[in-house]
Amino acid sequence: MYFNEEFETLPRPALEALQLKRLQAVLERVYAHVPFYRDTFNAAGIKPGDVKSLGDLERLPFTTKQNMRDSYPYGLFAVPMEEIVRIHASSGTTGKPTVVGYTRKDIDVWSELMARSFVSAGAGKGDIIHNAYGYGLFTGGLGAHYGAERLGASVIPISGGNTKRQLMIMQDFGSSVLTCTPSYALFMAEEARAEGINFKDLRLKVGIFGAEPWSEAMRDEIEAKLNLDAIDIYGLSEIMGPGVAIECIEAKRGLHIWEDHFIPEIIDPDSGQRVAEGERGELVITTITKQGIPLIRYRTRDITSIIYEPCICGRTHARITRMSGRSDDMLIIRGVNVFPSQIESILIGIEGVEPHYLLVVDRVENLDTLEVHVEVDERIFSDEIKILQRLAKRIEKEIKDKLGITCTARLVEPRSIQRSEGKATRVIDKRKL
Ligand code: DLL
């Protein structure tokens, strides 16, 4: 039922005492080794020694994705490179990825937290874990892989793609746990139907889905189509990767965040002030055991709420509710993170294209699609169709090459995209979430 009973069920007072001790230690470490923190703490007039209670955390400044970009690639690392055994990076966001480094101990902690997450989802040592999260710089594949090995399960490192082969392997190898994005799970269901495979004939019992937003309605659909329990898992590269928080199979209500390693706060994204328990706001996380790149009060931009009420599973760690969106405008298209502004800057660099555009995101047969509607200048618009087609292809190619996203470019008449007096609507997201 638990992977690490002692820590997963630590009574709250003991958990909070541990958090405070670890918080004080990490503050000392970053203050001593990361110039960025020394500067921002000094500017805020606070020293690590001033933090005497968990409540004092609120006095510390936030860390943002922009801070990480500004110190690209290794500026926020708190240990010498010789101690870093793994580097991951998250896709998209700017031309440059966000880079994170792990010491051996960081990998150990991550593996343990992923192993705990597997057990929380109802998986165990005897399971065959079909890991269809992508392996590579993305944290999904290797994160789940190490956790599965730590658990002692049999992991199939299949990674993403080649769906027919995935289905064959699931059938032949007797996969009992599926790990992938929820949209990919639904796509597998479609392919299976086309192949005449019935999930009722497979051994899958649990699916552990995350890395992108999804809804209760989507859970119902996945559970019905794949004939398994669908569990929500949350994480982000900056903080660790998958396994920061996960639902328990007993309640399937809220994701337990591993509070012996992370301190969560929920703030109003505009004022930066904490909101009352149960209210929605932006999730802020402080890592209290990380060595490679500890983050203090990191603004995740993810919108959720937190509940401290006891859970029927017996774990004492607080639960965050299903993510309902982001406080910035980052889109996740087929697992690739992208900001509208990145597409904008590509469009603006192309001759004959006007800076008026609309991104239409949809989900067709369970796969995300992106249509880029963009105005072209008068001169080009009256040109022959061949020239327009060539321009559309060029836009598609540049977006693919620079951002790794497949899209369809639709060139539209000058002035046909609605103008706005306030914030422009750049994105229409038709995915029903
Ligand atoms: O997506 C880590 C991960 C891998 C999580 C596999 C779960 C499973 P990034 O690529 O850095 O890391 O993207 C992190 O994805 O800030 C959220 O906006 C979004 N996200 C992740 N999990 C969920 C979820 C991985 N369960 C960003 N629900 C985060 C909603 C999620 N959004």
Boltz pocket constraint, residues with backbone or C-beta under 6 A from the ligand:
constraints:
  - pocket:
      binder: B
      contacts: [[A, 90], [A, 91], [A, 133], [A, 138], [A, 139], [A, 140], [A, 209], [A, 210], [A, 211], [A, 212], [A, 213], [A, 214], [A, 232], [A, 233], [A, 234], [A, 235], [A, 236], [A, 237], [A, 238], [A, 241], [A, 242], [A, 243], [A, 300], [A, 302], [A, 323], [A, 326], [A, 335], [A, 337]]
      max_distance: 6.0
